Amino acid sequence: MKSILIILLIIIITFVVVYIASIYGLYLSFLSPFGILLFAFTIRYAMVGFDFLVTSDHKYKLLFNISSNGIILINNKGVILEANPSFCNMIGKEREVLLQKNIVSLLKAYDGEKYISSFTEFFHSSIPINKILFLKRENGKALILEMKSNYMELEDKQHAYLILRDITIKKQNEDKLQFLAYHDPLTELGNRRLFYDRFHEMNNKVKDEDSLLAVVLMDLDKFKSINDRFGHATGDLVLQHVANQILRCLPEHSHASRMGGDEFAILIMANDEKGIEDFVNVLHHHIHDRITINGNEHNIAGSVGISIAGRDGKDVDSLLKHADKAMYKVKEERK
């Protein structure tokens, strides 16, 4: 736009000069309309060539500085040669501190090794990289970045520029939604959906290992009276306490879920029935407890029913139904 205005100004001035000269009987042939245009375009070309106008370099530099994405330039060793303000803010370090650092030094330990191997391969082949990186901030917190790369030659040497977008919050929200899809938000134990998935995995495993898989169903005694008398907030604290106690005694390669209300289901793998009985005894020991909530004492106890895969049913619903009958038989005997 500036160059067009300058050309128009040159043309107007030149016509004025030609007109005034003609009044005095002077004819300036070299300033004919064709000559004027040629002269004007020559001036414009010179201004662009000698950087008098806003060039693409300035535009790229402006984009580099104001971009909300982090942008860094690195050499074939991974050393940072340039970094824009957004990247410095992401990491929490000054530009001068970042320059000449190797990008691997900013990565989480487990991510650094993966990056080195892929970067070396992609860099020499000039293949653009699209990866998720886990970087360390100055405050020690992890930063999750989506990285895209491309390449350029500077001084006859290949360099890579990386464009990094902060997706930490997005990834955390995705992980939270994924967690809630398979877990109970109150106790953070698995939910019914996860229980069914884990059953199929563990049932296939015990078949290969010739061991037993038990479904242990537990229901809290007199939980309704606690909810009715002291409120749901107290009931929630009781459920969280029970969930923590279950996790304390849960063996390796086992799984616990809250099926709803005050009902919990546990999958246990054991070599024989005695191993299952031993676990149930430990569970009773941890669950039967007296706890104080808001100055009120509560006696916590649970009734347990057990079913064994293959013997009491082949599918998860049959096993849950069998364990449920056994559990309520225990409740009736206690009454």
Phi, psi and omega in degrees: 000317180297318183295323179295316179298321180294319179297314179300319179297317179297317181298314181299313181299317182295317178298322178297316179297316180298318181296313180297320180296322182292331178297322181268014175079016178260134178243112183264089185295328182289349178253034175294162180308320180294318180294324179298312180298317180297318179295319182295314180293328177295318178298315181298316180299319180294321181294318178292316182297325182261019170068027177283336180257172178288112183263174179297330179299319179295321180296315179296320179296321179296315178298320179300319185280326185260356182298138176284343176275148175285137179228127176227151176249128181231155176269187185289352176264355182089009181280134182282121180258336179205147180214136181274167184303323182297320179294319178300319178293321178302312184281333183082031179227154178287153181303318182298328180287324183285325183298139181074002172276150174276136183300333180298329181292343180267349184274154171298148187307313184289338181271335183298315182296318179297321182293316182302313183296316182286323182297315180301316181294313185288323185297311183290340178263357182057035179267125178301141181255137174229102187221166171257126180246147175246107182256161178259125173280167179299327180277003177093348181284150180280145178237127181257120184237140171268122186247134170234143184230159169209182190228155175209157178258128176231123181054044177064017177235142182281134176232161177240139171247134184251131175252121188239126180248129181286114179241023184303307182294318179300315181293320179297320178294320178296317179296322180295316179295321178296320179296315182293335179292336185236004183226156175280122185295335182283308185262345184065013169282169176297157175261186183299320181299315180291326179300315180297318179297314181295325179300313182296320178297310184288328179294321176294325181290318182292330177296320179288327185263357180057048177236182184256146173238121182247143171257116180253114181254130182230135179234134182285140179277135174058028179292325181299322180293326177295315179298315183293320186277319188249354177098163184291333179297318176293319177301320178297320179294324177296315180297320178294321177298315180297317179301318179295322178294322177298314181296327180297324185255005183286123179291167177295149180063029174244174181213142178233138178226150168264117186275347182137148180058233180251028182254130180238144177234137184231136175255123183235131172259134181211159179286330181208178182293330179298322178298323177292315179299320179300318179296316181299322177296318178296319179299314177302318182298320182283325185282316182292105190208158173246118182237155180247126178231121180054039177082000180249134179272141180228133175269118182258131176210158181219151175255140188237139172234145185234141169224151183241129182300135181094313181277316184256001180157157182259329181256163187295324181294319179296320181291320177295319179296318179295315179296324180296318178297316179297320181296316180288335173295320176297317180299317181295320179296323179293322180295000000 
